[in-house]
Amino acid sequence: MVHYKFVFFSFILLMACNNPVAPADSEQEHELMVGPRKTIRLVVLGTVQDAGSPQIGCQKECCADLFEYPDPKRMVVSLGLIDDTFRKTYLFEATPDMPKQVEMLNRQSGSDLSKVPDAVFLTHAHIGHYTGLMYLGKEAMNANKVKTYAMPRMSNFLTTNGPWSQLVASENIVLDVLDTNRIIPLGPEITVKPILVPHRDEFSETVGYIIKGPNKKVLFIPDIDKWEKWETDIVELVKSVDYAFLDATFYDGAEINNRDISEIPHPFVVESMKTFGSLAHEERQKIYLIHFNHTNPLLGDDELQTGVVQEFGFKITKTEMVLEL
């Protein structure tokens, strides 16, 4: 009898050794897991600047092959938020790639593919951040009363300018006017807070968002002129969150040689490395670069610049990345 017990327990130990259990809280799991889970999580739905990649009229090497062989993951910057408990989904930015992004969000959440997000949050009135609303109109989905959060000038712009005013009049969307002091509860464990940032505000204000889940907090600033123009201390703000998705439109000024760079200000990645140089390496690892121009070498994973950025501690945001909150 003792002999059989020894064989049995030896077999159990052998099976355990051959089937190790991976740690559940690894960063890799947070970033790469897919499929429905009972969690609150953020999904990256796009990482590219407003005009996409390849960009219209571009004859540079960065676009040459992409017209013939497009990369399906090169979509305009957007985040999705999933609340499995209440079966809710939320969309941050309404981009020209919104049809594909909504489908991706629904697949990730396990929702019916025809599901409309429960709410859309807009940052400002530049083409990559609101024009996807057109797909909610009569010519496309003909959606019913999709709650759309926007700041006062942004709301007025949509209400008083066609074709967006038709979305409002037909109640394809219902505007909920934000202010910077108002925290939006999306459930017992999720809140969203808009924060004003300096940007080229021709038609609307520009905001970023602080998205707070039960365990983690996210900062989302896809567009800003320069960090030093902002009265808020961005370094301290990054310290206060767990993930920071920050404007990285241009790596440096050299990549734009056919435009006046002063007319399209953004923090260069090389400038951001100086701005956040005082942070400890583990704090820099909170920063996820996003909103890449089609010329940005980080978008194409250029070996030199990508290596410099990753060694510094920054992360390069990828479409389909998932973070539990």
N, C-alpha and C positions, 0 to 999 in steps of 0.2 A: 504493500500500500504506500509506503514512504517513497518507493521508487517512482510510482505513477504520479504522486504529488510533485516530486522534483521535476519530472518531465513536463507536467502541465504548467508550472510556474516558469520554467525555462522558456517554454513556448510563448507565454504572455510577454515576458521581458524581451524576447527576440522581436516580436511584432511591434512593440512600443519603440524599439530602437530603429526599426526600419520605417516607421511612420511618425517622424518628429512633427510636433505641432508648432507652426510658425507663430511668433508673437503677434497678438491681435492689434497692437497699437503702433505698429511700425509706420513710418512716414510713407514708405512705398505703398502700403495697403491703402492709405488715405488717398494717394494720388492716382492709383491705377485701377481700383476696384470698379466693376461695372455691374449693372443689373439691379433689380429692385431689392431693397433692404428696408427694414423698419428704422429709418434714421431721418435726420434732417441733414441735407447735404447740398453742396454747391457744385455745379457742373459748368465747366468752361465750354462755351458754345462757339467761340470765335476769338481770334487774337489780332486781326489785321486792321489797319487804319481804314477810314471810311470808304475810300475808293477801291478797296480790294487789291488782290494780287492774282493775276497780272493786272496792272492798271491801264486804263484806256490810253492808247497812243504811245505807250511805253515801248521803246526800241532798245532798251538796255539789256545787258546780259541777264539781269535778275528776272526779266519777263520773257525772254526769247522762247524758251521751250514750253512755258506755261499756257500760252494761247492754244497750242496744239495738244499738250498733255497737261490739262489742269490738275491741280492738287485739290481733292475734295475737302480737305481739312482747312484750306485757306479761306476762312470765312471772317466776316467783319466782327469786330469785338462785341461780345455779349456773354452774359452769365445767366445761368438758370438756377433756381432754388427749388428744392423738392422737400416737401413735408409728407412723409409716408403715412404718418399717423392719421392725418386728416385728408390724405389723398389730394393735396393741393400742389400746384406748380406756379412759379412766378418767373417772369422774364425781365431781365435788366438790359435795356436797349431794344429798340425795334429796328433792326438793320435790313438792308436790301437782301440779306440771306435768311430772312426770318422763316420762310417755309421749311427749309432744311433744318434750321435750328429748333423750331417747334417740334418737328418730328424726332430729332435727336433727344430733346427734353422728354418727350412722351415715351420713347423707347427706354430711356434711362430710368424713368419713374415707374415703368410698367403700366402706363395709362393707355387708353384707347388712342390710336394714332390721330383721330380727328379731334381730340381734346384741345380746347383753347386754353392758354394760360389763365389762371384765376386773376392775375393782375399783371400789368406792365409798368415798369419804372423807367422814366426817361431822364437822361442827363442834360441834354441841350439840343438846339435846333441846327446841328450840322448833319449833312446828308446820311452819314453812316449810323446815326443814333436815333432817328425817328421815322425815316421814310418807309420802313417796313410796316408801318401802320396801314399802308395802302392795301395790304393783303387781308385786312379785316373788313374791307368795304364791299359794296354790292358786286363789283366786278370779280371778286374772288370769294372769300369765305362768307361774306355777309353775316358777320358775327353779331352777337346780341349782347350789348351792354358790358363790354370788357372794361373793367376798371383800369384806368390809365392815370398814373400818378405823374404830375408835372408841376414845376414851379409856376408862379403867377404869369410871368411874361410868356413862358412856353405855352401855358394853357390858353392865353389870349391869342397867341400866334395860331394855334390849331383851330380856335373857335372862329377867327375872323379872316382866315385865308383858305381859299380853295386849293386843292380838293379836300383838304383836311377837315374843313368846316362841314362837309357833307357827312363825314364819319360821326361828327358830334350831333348834327341835326337828325340823322337817321338812327341815332343811338347804337351804332356799331361799337362806339366806345363811350364811356362815361368818365369825364374828367374829375379827378380828385386833386384839388389844389394844395400843394405842399408849402410849408415854410420851414426855415432852418431850425426853428425851435420845437418843431412837432415830430415826435417819435411815432411811427406807424406800427401798431401791433398787428402781426399777421397770424397770431395764435398765441397760446400760452407760453411758448418757448422761442418765438421769433419776433424780432423788432427790426425796423429799418429807419435810419435817420439820414436825411439829406444834409450835406454841408456845402456851402457856396465856395467855389474856387475861381480864381481869375483866369479868364479865357477870352477868346474873341467872341464877344456877345452881341453879334449883329442883330439877331432876332429874339434871343432869349437869354436868360441867365444860364450859368453852367454849374452843375452840382456833381459831387461825388456822393457815395453812400457808405454808411457804416451799417453792416448787416450783422446782427447778433443772434447766434443760436444758443442752445442750452449750455454748450461748453466752449465754443470758440467764437471769435469776433473777426470780421473781415472788413477791410478798407478797400474801396473800389474807386479809383480816380483814373479813368482812361484818358482824360484830357485836362491839361492845365498849361498855362503859358510858360512860367518858370517858377521853380520852388521859392526863389527869393522874392517873388512878387506877392506871395501869399502871407497874410498876417499870422496865419497858424504855423506853429513850429512842426514841420512835417517829420522831423526826427523823433520828437516826443510822441507824435501821433502814431508813428510806426511802433514805438515801444509799447503802446497801449493796446495793440491788436495782436492777433495770432497770425493773420495772413494779410498782406498788403499788395493788391494788384495796382500797379502804378504805370503811368504814362511813360512809354519808351519808344515813341514814334520814330525818332532818329538816333542812330548810334552816335554820330557826330555830324558836324556841318559839311564834311567833305563829300558825303554821298549825294547831296543836292547841289548840282552844278548847273541847273537850268531854271532855277527859281530864286527869288530874293528870300533868303531864309528868315529875314526879319519880319516878313509878312505872315509867316506861319510858325510862330514861336512854340516850342515845346522844350521840355528838359532833355538835353542830349543824355544818352546813357553814360557817357564819360563824365558829364557834369553831375549826374546822380551818384556816381561812384565817389566823387569828392564830397557831395552833400552828406552822404551816409557813411563816410569814412571813419567818423568817430564812434560808430556803433560797433559793439562786439560782433564777432563772426556769426554767432548763433542768432543775433538780432537781425543781421543782414539776410539771413536765410528765410526770414519772413517775407521778403520782398520778391514778388513775382512780376517780372516785366511783361507788359502787354501793350496792345495798340501799335503794332509794328507797321511802319510804312513799307511799301513794296520794295524799296531800296535798302532797307535795313538788313545788314548781313546776318543779324541774329535770326531773322525769319527763315533764312536758308541754312541755318546751322553752320555758318562759316567757321572753320576750325579755329582760326586765330582769335577772332573777337568772342566767339562762344566760350573758348577756354579762358580768356581773360575775365569775362563776366562770372563764370561759374567758380573760378578760383577765388574771386572777390567775395562770393557768397550769394549773389543774386541767382534767382531761378528764372528760366525762360519758360513762360507759360505756353502750354500746348492744348490744342482743342481736344476735348473729351477727358481732360483731367478732372478728377473728382476729389473733393475735400469734405470730410465729415465735419459738421458743426455741432 
